[in-house]
Amino acid sequence: MKNFGTIVVADFEFETEGGDYNLRPGDLPVPLCMVAYVLGEHLQHIRAVRMWRDELLSTTRPPFDTGDDSVFGAYAAQAELTCSKVLRWPFPRHVFDLHTAYLAASNILLPYNPDEKRSRPRKRLSDACRAYGIAGWENIDKEEIARDIGEGRWRKHGREAVLRYCEEDVRMTTLLLAAMLRGRGDLFPPVDTDRVLHWSNYSAKAVALIQARGMPIDVAMWNLVQENKAAVVAELLRHFDPSQGDDEPIYTPEGGFGYARFEHWLARNGVVAWPRLDTGALDLEGDIFA
């Protein structure tokens, strides 16, 4: 981060349904507050910015530098950048998404062990902090207050409590950033800042634009696919369904997946170690097929 004169670590709290604006699922979020720590190139604290909704909605530019000499840091930064689009703020020139950095550091394929019960690890800010040995959110029910803010019930906590909660996220994100830059022993080496900046500048901005504007669809191509859906499905099955030509294929000609047919196909092909759920059913989560 020494290439930047200023580092901004920020967090927005926002409503996604109900609330003062009677939001419905699919509506754009309405920012409730924002807290940002403005740091120097060595992560030394320079100042804090705390803004409530009325002030946020009346501004046309962010209250910190977003130009070439500054980097904007957040955990799952697409949420903050979506709020920026709602506020009509320009995107920061450089984005460092700590969620992206944590995925790069922690997405490790472990050796297969049929006797070990594994669950998919969560990748929230609190999980990343815990992995780096950082404790926080004492005396805060993080799950409850996050849900209440999102569903427009923040008044039960009060404005100051919401701001404290938002600032605690910023404080913890700042500590996590420092930990990521220096690494944590053999468990987590220092993050590759150039790569994380490259990934973040694309992914966070692209996802924010999709969330703010919707998924771009090639309508002409979509219509062409719909008109020739049967042929498209048949070609996909020919390429990717290993049971094509079998007396009992996994998929129907219309592309429907059959659990029982898949289970029978595994048995016929000698696959006896397919992962199963606690119920005994086959685990069909997407990453099982990776």
C-alpha positions as CSV (number, residue, x, y, z in Angstrom):
1,M,0.0,0.0,0.0
2,K,3.0,2.3,0.1
3,N,2.3,3.3,-3.5
4,F,-0.7,5.3,-2.3
5,G,-0.7,8.4,-0.2
6,T,-4.2,7.7,1.3
7,I,-6.0,4.5,2.2
8,V,-9.7,4.8,2.9
9,V,-11.5,1.9,4.8
10,A,-15.2,2.3,4.7
11,D,-18.5,0.6,5.5
12,F,-22.1,1.5,4.7
13,E,-25.2,0.4,6.5
14,F,-28.3,0.4,4.3
15,E,-31.9,-0.7,4.2
16,T,-33.0,-3.3,1.6
17,E,-36.6,-3.8,2.4
18,G,-39.4,-2.0,4.4
19,G,-38.1,1.0,6.3
20,D,-38.9,4.6,5.6
21,Y,-38.9,4.0,1.9
22,N,-41.1,0.9,2.0
23,L,-38.5,-1.0,0.0
24,R,-39.5,-4.2,-1.7
25,P,-37.3,-7.2,-2.7
26,G,-35.3,-6.2,-5.8
27,D,-35.3,-2.4,-5.0
28,L,-32.0,-0.6,-4.8
29,P,-30.7,-0.3,-1.2
30,V,-31.1,3.1,0.5
31,P,-27.9,4.1,2.5
32,L,-28.6,4.7,6.2
33,C,-25.1,5.7,7.3
34,M,-21.4,5.5,6.5
35,V,-18.2,5.4,8.5
36,A,-14.8,5.7,6.9
37,Y,-11.3,5.8,8.3
38,V,-8.8,7.8,6.3
39,L,-5.3,6.4,6.8
40,G,-1.8,7.3,5.7
41,E,0.4,5.1,3.6
42,H,1.6,3.2,6.7
43,L,-2.0,2.7,7.9
44,Q,-1.7,5.4,10.5
45,H,-5.1,6.9,11.4
46,I,-5.6,10.4,10.1
47,R,-9.3,11.1,10.6
48,A,-12.7,9.4,10.8
49,V,-15.8,10.3,8.7
50,R,-19.3,9.6,10.1
51,M,-22.3,10.4,8.0
52,W,-26.1,9.8,8.5
53,R,-28.7,9.4,5.8
54,D,-29.7,13.0,5.4
55,E,-26.1,14.1,4.9
56,L,-25.3,11.2,2.6
57,L,-28.3,11.9,0.3
58,S,-27.4,15.5,0.1
59,T,-23.8,15.0,-1.1
60,T,-22.7,14.6,-4.7
61,R,-19.1,13.4,-4.0
62,P,-17.5,11.2,-1.4
63,P,-16.0,13.0,1.6
64,F,-12.5,11.5,0.9
65,D,-10.1,11.2,-2.0
66,T,-10.9,8.5,-4.6
67,G,-8.3,9.5,-7.2
68,D,-5.0,8.0,-8.4
69,D,-3.2,8.5,-5.1
70,S,-5.8,6.8,-2.9
71,V,-7.1,3.2,-2.5
72,F,-10.6,2.4,-1.2
73,G,-10.8,-0.7,1.0
74,A,-13.9,-2.6,2.2
75,Y,-15.0,-6.1,2.9
76,A,-17.2,-7.3,0.1
77,A,-16.7,-3.9,-1.5
78,Q,-19.5,-4.4,-4.1
79,A,-22.0,-3.4,-1.3
80,E,-20.2,-0.1,-0.7
81,L,-19.9,0.6,-4.4
82,T,-23.6,-0.1,-5.0
83,C,-24.3,2.5,-2.3
84,S,-22.0,4.8,-4.2
85,K,-24.0,4.3,-7.4
86,V,-27.2,5.0,-5.4
87,L,-25.7,8.3,-4.2
88,R,-24.3,9.1,-7.6
89,W,-20.8,9.1,-6.3
90,P,-18.0,8.2,-8.8
91,F,-16.3,4.9,-8.3
92,P,-12.9,5.0,-6.5
93,R,-10.0,4.7,-8.9
94,H,-8.5,1.8,-6.9
95,V,-10.4,-0.8,-4.9
96,F,-9.0,-3.3,-2.4
97,D,-11.7,-5.8,-1.5
98,L,-10.7,-7.7,1.6
99,H,-13.2,-10.4,0.9
100,T,-11.5,-11.1,-2.4
101,A,-8.1,-11.1,-0.6
102,Y,-9.5,-13.6,2.0
103,L,-10.9,-15.9,-0.7
104,A,-7.5,-15.9,-2.4
105,A,-5.8,-16.8,0.9
106,S,-8.2,-19.4,2.2
107,N,-9.7,-21.2,-0.8
108,I,-7.4,-24.2,-0.6
109,L,-8.4,-27.7,-1.8
110,L,-7.8,-30.1,1.0
111,P,-6.8,-33.7,0.3
112,Y,-9.8,-36.1,0.0
113,N,-10.6,-37.9,3.2
114,P,-13.8,-40.0,3.1
115,D,-13.8,-40.4,6.9
116,E,-13.6,-36.7,7.7
117,K,-16.9,-34.7,8.0
118,R,-16.5,-31.3,6.5
119,S,-18.8,-28.3,6.2
120,R,-18.4,-25.4,3.9
121,P,-16.6,-22.6,5.8
122,R,-18.3,-19.2,5.9
123,K,-16.4,-16.2,4.5
124,R,-18.0,-13.3,6.4
125,L,-15.9,-10.4,7.8
126,S,-16.2,-12.0,11.3
127,D,-14.9,-15.3,9.9
128,A,-11.9,-13.6,8.2
129,C,-11.0,-11.7,11.3
130,R,-11.3,-14.9,13.4
131,A,-9.0,-16.7,10.9
132,Y,-6.4,-14.0,11.4
133,G,-6.7,-14.0,15.2
134,I,-8.6,-10.7,15.5
135,A,-11.3,-10.5,18.1
136,G,-14.1,-8.0,18.0
137,W,-17.8,-7.1,18.2
138,E,-17.9,-7.6,21.9
139,N,-21.3,-6.7,23.4
140,I,-22.8,-6.5,19.9
141,D,-25.2,-9.0,18.4
142,K,-23.9,-8.6,14.9
143,E,-26.4,-11.0,13.3
144,E,-29.4,-9.3,14.9
145,I,-28.5,-5.7,14.2
146,A,-27.5,-6.4,10.6
147,R,-30.8,-8.0,10.0
148,D,-32.7,-5.2,11.7
149,I,-30.9,-2.5,9.7
150,G,-31.5,-4.3,6.4
151,E,-35.2,-4.8,7.2
152,G,-35.8,-1.2,8.3
153,R,-36.0,-1.8,12.0
154,W,-32.9,0.1,13.0
155,R,-34.8,2.4,15.3
156,K,-35.1,-0.3,17.9
157,H,-31.4,0.1,18.4
158,G,-31.1,3.9,17.9
159,R,-29.0,6.0,15.6
160,E,-25.9,6.1,17.8
161,A,-25.9,2.3,18.2
162,V,-26.1,1.8,14.4
163,L,-23.2,4.2,13.9
164,R,-21.2,2.4,16.6
165,Y,-21.9,-0.9,14.9
166,C,-20.9,0.5,11.5
167,E,-17.7,1.9,12.9
168,E,-16.9,-1.4,14.6
169,D,-17.0,-3.0,11.2
170,V,-14.6,-0.3,9.9
171,R,-12.3,-0.7,12.9
172,M,-12.2,-4.5,12.4
173,T,-11.7,-4.2,8.6
174,T,-8.8,-1.8,9.3
175,L,-7.2,-4.4,11.6
176,L,-7.8,-7.1,9.1
177,L,-6.2,-5.1,6.3
178,A,-3.0,-4.7,8.4
179,A,-3.0,-8.4,9.3
180,M,-3.4,-9.3,5.6
181,L,-0.6,-7.1,4.5
182,R,1.9,-8.5,7.0
183,G,0.6,-12.1,6.9
184,R,0.1,-14.6,9.7
185,G,2.9,-17.1,9.9
186,D,2.7,-20.1,7.7
187,L,-1.1,-20.1,7.8
188,F,-1.5,-16.9,5.7
189,P,1.4,-15.3,3.8
190,P,1.2,-11.6,3.1
191,V,-1.4,-10.9,0.4
192,D,-0.4,-10.2,-3.1
193,T,-1.6,-6.6,-3.2
194,D,-1.2,-6.1,-7.0
195,R,-3.3,-9.1,-7.7
196,V,-6.0,-8.2,-5.2
197,L,-6.2,-4.7,-6.5
198,H,-6.5,-6.1,-10.1
199,W,-9.2,-8.5,-9.1
200,S,-11.1,-6.0,-6.9
201,N,-11.1,-3.2,-9.4
202,Y,-12.9,-5.5,-11.8
203,S,-15.1,-7.7,-9.6
204,A,-16.3,-5.2,-7.1
205,K,-17.2,-2.6,-9.7
206,A,-18.8,-5.1,-12.1
207,V,-21.0,-6.6,-9.4
208,A,-22.0,-3.1,-8.1
209,L,-23.0,-2.1,-11.6
210,I,-25.0,-5.3,-12.1
211,Q,-26.7,-4.7,-8.7
212,A,-27.5,-1.1,-9.5
213,R,-28.5,-1.5,-13.2
214,G,-29.5,-5.2,-13.6
215,M,-27.9,-8.0,-15.5
216,P,-27.2,-7.1,-19.1
217,I,-28.9,-9.6,-21.5
218,D,-28.3,-10.1,-25.2
219,V,-32.0,-10.2,-26.1
220,A,-31.5,-11.2,-29.7
221,M,-29.3,-14.2,-28.5
222,W,-31.8,-15.0,-25.8
223,N,-34.7,-15.2,-28.2
224,L,-32.6,-17.3,-30.6
225,V,-31.8,-19.8,-27.8
226,Q,-35.5,-20.0,-26.8
227,E,-36.5,-20.7,-30.4
228,N,-34.0,-23.5,-30.6
229,K,-34.1,-24.7,-27.0
230,A,-34.5,-28.4,-27.7
231,A,-31.5,-28.4,-30.0
232,V,-29.4,-26.4,-27.5
233,V,-30.3,-28.8,-24.6
234,A,-29.5,-31.9,-26.8
235,E,-26.1,-30.5,-27.7
236,L,-25.3,-29.7,-24.1
237,L,-26.2,-33.2,-23.0
238,R,-24.1,-34.6,-25.8
239,H,-21.1,-32.7,-24.6
240,F,-21.5,-32.8,-20.8
241,D,-23.7,-35.7,-19.8
242,P,-21.5,-38.8,-19.2
243,S,-24.5,-41.1,-19.3
244,Q,-25.6,-40.3,-22.8
245,G,-26.1,-43.5,-24.7
246,D,-26.8,-45.4,-21.4
247,D,-30.0,-47.4,-21.1
248,E,-30.9,-45.1,-18.1
249,P,-29.4,-41.7,-18.7
250,I,-29.1,-39.2,-15.8
251,Y,-30.9,-36.4,-17.7
252,T,-34.2,-36.6,-19.6
253,P,-34.2,-35.4,-23.3
254,E,-35.6,-32.1,-22.0
255,G,-32.6,-31.6,-19.7
256,G,-34.3,-32.6,-16.4
257,F,-32.0,-34.1,-13.7
258,G,-33.1,-37.4,-12.1
259,Y,-31.7,-38.1,-8.6
260,A,-32.5,-41.8,-8.7
261,R,-31.1,-42.1,-12.2
262,F,-27.9,-40.4,-11.1
263,E,-27.6,-42.7,-8.1
264,H,-28.1,-45.8,-10.3
265,W,-25.5,-44.5,-12.8
266,L,-23.0,-44.1,-10.0
267,A,-23.5,-47.7,-8.8
268,R,-23.3,-49.1,-12.4
269,N,-20.0,-47.2,-12.9
270,G,-18.4,-48.3,-9.6
271,V,-18.5,-44.9,-7.9
272,V,-18.9,-46.0,-4.3
273,A,-17.4,-43.0,-2.4
274,W,-19.7,-40.1,-3.5
275,P,-20.1,-37.6,-0.6
276,R,-23.4,-37.9,1.3
277,L,-25.4,-35.6,3.6
278,D,-26.2,-36.5,7.2
279,T,-29.5,-37.8,5.9
280,G,-27.7,-40.3,3.7
281,A,-28.8,-38.6,0.5
282,L,-26.2,-37.8,-2.1
283,D,-24.6,-34.4,-1.7
284,L,-25.4,-32.5,-4.9
285,E,-23.9,-29.1,-4.0
286,G,-22.2,-27.4,-7.0
287,D,-18.6,-27.6,-5.6
288,I,-18.9,-31.4,-5.2
289,F,-18.8,-31.7,-9.0
290,A,-15.7,-29.4,-9.3
